[in-house]
């Protein structure tokens, strides 16, 4: 609220001094601190309110290691996703299995960091 939504660059002027003044930097730092504190408080409040569900979810993950979206939704007491929303994922899995048979590979691609 105190700092307008503009881009403040950390460049220096010709004499090596920062382009923005000390007051602007202090205002930016204050807003960053306020926003991160507010986000932390909100996250902590939400996690505390739903601590029982968080523990149920953690226990299921310990037992199964992976959960589908609908399994997570069931644990959290939410209705399952509509079938048509799940189909693209299922189609990708089927396509991967079909391609795996063609070249003898597992069909799985390691997409971690583009590998």
C-alpha positions in Angstrom: 0.0 0.0 0.0 2.9 2.4 0.7 4.9 1.5 -2.4 3.3 2.0 -5.8 3.4 -1.0 -8.2 6.4 0.1 -10.2 9.8 -1.4 -10.9 12.5 -0.2 -8.7 15.9 -1.2 -10.1 18.9 -1.6 -7.9 21.2 0.1 -10.4 23.6 2.8 -9.4 24.1 6.2 -10.9 27.2 7.5 -12.5 28.8 8.2 -9.1 28.2 4.7 -7.8 25.3 5.8 -5.5 22.0 3.9 -5.6 19.4 5.6 -7.9 16.7 5.4 -5.2 16.9 7.2 -1.9 17.2 5.7 1.5 13.6 6.5 2.3 12.3 4.6 -0.8 14.5 1.6 0.1 13.2 1.7 3.7 9.6 1.8 2.4 10.2 -1.1 0.1 11.9 -3.1 2.8 9.0 -2.3 5.2 6.4 -3.4 2.7 8.3 -6.7 1.9 8.4 -7.4 5.7 4.8 -6.6 6.1 3.7 -8.8 3.2 5.8 -11.7 4.1 4.7 -11.5 7.8 1.0 -11.4 6.7 1.5 -14.3 4.3 3.2 -16.4 7.1 0.4 -15.6 9.5 -2.3 -16.5 7.0 -0.5 -19.8 6.1 -0.1 -20.7 9.8 -3.7 -19.9 10.5 -4.9 -22.1 7.7 -2.7 -25.0 8.7 -3.7 -24.7 12.3 -7.4 -24.7 11.4 -7.0 -27.8 9.3 -4.4 -29.6 11.4 -6.4 -32.8 11.7 -6.7 -33.1 7.9 -3.0 -32.3 7.5 -2.1 -35.2 9.8 -4.5 -37.6 8.0 -2.9 -36.6 4.7 0.6 -37.0 6.1 -0.3 -40.5 7.4 -1.7 -41.6 4.0 1.4 -40.3 2.3 3.6 -42.2 4.7 1.7 -45.4 4.0 1.2 -45.1 0.2 4.0 -42.6 -0.8 1.8 -41.2 -3.7 -1.8 -40.2 -3.9 -4.1 -39.3 -6.7 -6.0 -36.0 -6.7 -9.2 -37.8 -5.9 -7.5 -39.6 -3.0 -6.3 -36.3 -1.6 -9.8 -34.8 -2.1 -11.4 -37.8 -0.3 -9.0 -37.4 2.7 -9.8 -33.7 2.9 -13.6 -34.4 2.6 -14.0 -32.8 -0.8 -16.0 -34.1 -3.7 -14.1 -36.0 -6.4 -13.1 -34.3 -9.6 -15.3 -34.7 -12.6 -14.1 -37.6 -14.8 -13.5 -35.3 -17.9 -10.9 -33.3 -15.9 -8.9 -36.5 -15.2 -9.0 -37.8 -18.8 -6.0 -35.8 -20.2 -3.7 -37.3 -17.6 -5.0 -40.8 -18.3 -4.6 -40.2 -22.1 -1.0 -39.1 -21.5 -0.3 -42.3 -19.5 -1.8 -44.5 -22.2 0.1 -42.7 -24.9 3.4 -43.2 -23.0 2.6 -46.9 -22.6 1.9 -47.3 -26.3 5.2 -45.5 -27.2 7.1 -47.6 -24.7 6.2 -50.8 -26.6 7.5 -49.4 -29.9 11.1 -48.8 -28.9 11.5 -51.0 -25.9 12.1 -48.2 -23.5 10.0 -47.7 -20.3 8.1 -44.8 -22.0 8.7 -42.6 -19.0 10.5 -39.3 -19.6 12.7 -37.7 -16.9 11.4 -34.1 -17.0 13.3 -33.0 -13.9 15.2 -29.8 -15.0 14.7 -30.7 -18.7 16.5 -34.0 -18.7 
